[in-house]
Amino acid sequence: MTIKLYCFGESGNAYKAALPLQLSGLDWAPVKVDFFNGGTRTPEYRAEINEMGEVPVLVDGGVTLTQSGVIQHYITEKTGRFGGATPEEAREVLRWQFWDNHKLSSQAGMTRFLMNFLPEEKRPAEVIAFTQARLKAAYQVLEAHLEGRDWIVGAGPTHADFCCCGYLFYPEPFGFVRADWPNIDRWLGSIEALPGWKHPYDLMPGSPADRA
């Protein structure tokens, strides 16, 4: 049975689920959610798909899961992949997932939205400057951790990598210039080189170009 992933291309959180699905070898298909026209805010979506009004949502037969980290854990349960090779590595993967959600993706997602998906006259300059400063601190942590490492945890890609890269492939400006961070740049190149890797706008339906 084909796994369904409710998602849209602009969502970095959805990409965190879509990318390991793509790389895992599982049979899956994206289901586009029309977020920018209120697709996650309808009573039907909240009642039938996700009461939280968010993506991603994974549906696998009778299993419905929300939140990208939970979906990543499910992928590991089904395939044995990306969760860390030892209990110690599994805990370290989880540590980086929590860090990403609090320090990196939460700031990157909000800043990218404010800078690109709001009308220009409604973009709060002081808020953007504040979150970009927080992002710079997060980039510094990740850059230092990747010194001498190919992957965030262990000898191969894990969900720690798929979490932390969730927003970093997007082209819209939000305070991340890849060339400024050589270790992060090298690590993103390693992710791009994984067999089956796709850019978020190629992996999931929906992009700003569709609304241009």
N, C-alpha and C positions, 0 to 999 in steps of 0.2 A: 504494500500500500504506500502510495506517495505521501510523504510528509508535506503539509502545507505550512508556509511561513507567511503570516500577514505582516506586510512591511511596505516601505516605500524608499526610493533611492536616496532621498536627502537625509534619511535618518541614520546617524552614526550608531545609535544603539541597536537598530535593526541589523546594521552591517556586522556588529559583533556576533550576532547569531547566524546570519547568512553565510559569512565567510567560513567558519568551521563546518557548517553543513556542507558547503561546496567542497571543502578539502577532505571531508571525512569519507566520501564515497557513498553516503546515504542517498537514497532516492527522494528528492525533495523538489518543490516548486514554489516560487513566490506568488503571493496573492496581493495585488496592489490595493493599498488603502489610500483613499484620496484625502490625505490629511489636510491639505491646504483649502479644501472645500468642506471641511467639517466632518470628514469620514469617521474620525474616532470619537466624535462628540454626539453622535446620534443615539437615541434611546435603544435602537436595535443593536448597535455595535456594543454598547455597554451591557446589554442584557444577554446577548448571544455570543460575543467574542471576548470582551475584556471589560470587566466592571471598572477598571482603573482608567479606561479611555486612552490606552497607549498602544504602541507597537514596540517591539515585536510580539507576536503571538504565534506559538507553534501548536499545530493540531496534528496528532498522529493517531488515527483511529479514535479510540475513546479517551485519549490523553490530550488535554489542553494545558499549555504552560505559558506563563507570561514572565517578563523580566529576563533580560539577555543572559545574566549569570546563571539563572536556573536552567535556561535552554542549553547553555553550554554544558552544564553538568549532565543534562539528559543525553547530549551527544556522546559524552564520555561513557555514560552507563551503557549505551547501545553499541559503542565501537571500541571502547578501551583506549581511545586516543585523546591526546591533548590535555589530560588531567594531571600530568606529572608521573614520573616513573616509579616513585617511592612515596610512602606516606609523608616523608619530610618534604618532598617536592610538591605533593598535593597541597599541603598546608601553605607552602610558599606561593603556589599559584593562587590560592584563595586570598592570601594577603595582598597580592598585587591586584586582584579583581576588586577588592574593597578599596584599595588606594585609588585605583583608576576611577571608580564610581564617585568617590568623594572629592578627589583632588584634580583629576584631569578631565575626564569626559563631561562631568557636570558643568565645569567651567567652559570647556571648549564648545559644547553644544549650545549653551546659552549665549556665549559671545558670538558665535557664528550666526545664530538666529537674529540677534539684535543688529548685527552689522550688515546682514544680507537679505533678510526676509521681512523686515519691517520697512515701512515707508521711510525715506531718508529723514524727513522732518520729525519722526518719532523715535529716532535712535538716541538713547541717553548716553551722551559722551562721557560723563563722569562714571557711570556704571561700567561702560565698556573699558575705560582705562583701568578701573579697579580689577575687573576680572582678567584683563590681559596681564596685569602684574602677578596675579595669582597663578595664571598659566605659565608665566616665565619661571616661577619658582618650581612648578611641576616639571617643566622641561629640564630644568637643571638637575632635579632628582633622577629623572630617567636617563639623561645624558651621562651622569656620573655612574649610575648602576651598569650601563651598557659598556663602559670602558673595559676592554678585554673579554667581553662576552658576545657570543653570537645571538643568544636568546635571553629573555628575561629570567627564565628558570630552566635549568638543566641543559641538556645537549640538543634539544630539538624544540620545535614550536609547541606552545601550549596556549591555553585560554588566557594566560597572563598577556601574551603577545596580542591575541585577538581582541582583548579588551582595550589595551593601551593604544593600539593602532586605530581604534574605531573611527576617530575623527581626523586622523592625520593624513589621510589620502585625499581629502576633499580639496578642491581648487579654490573655493571661496575664501577671501581673507578673513582671518579672525585672530591674528597675532602669532601665527606659526609660519616661520620661513625655514623650510627644511634644510637649506644649505647652511644655516647658522648653527646647526647642531650635528656635527659630523658622525657621532656615534649613533644617534637616532636615524640619520640619513642612511647609514650603512645597514642598520637593522631593518628599516623599511624596505630597502632593496632586497634583503634576504627574504622578507615576506612576499614581495612581488615575484621572486624567483620560484616560489613554491608551485609545483604542478597543479594547475587548476585555478590559481589565483585570478581574481577579476577585480577591477575597480568597482567601487560601490554603484556607480551609475551604469555599469555594464552588468552587474550581478543582480540588481533589483530594479523593478520598473519605477519610473518617475525620476525627473531631474528638472532643474530650473529651466532648461531649454524647452521643456514641454509647455511651460507657462509663459514663455517669452512672446 
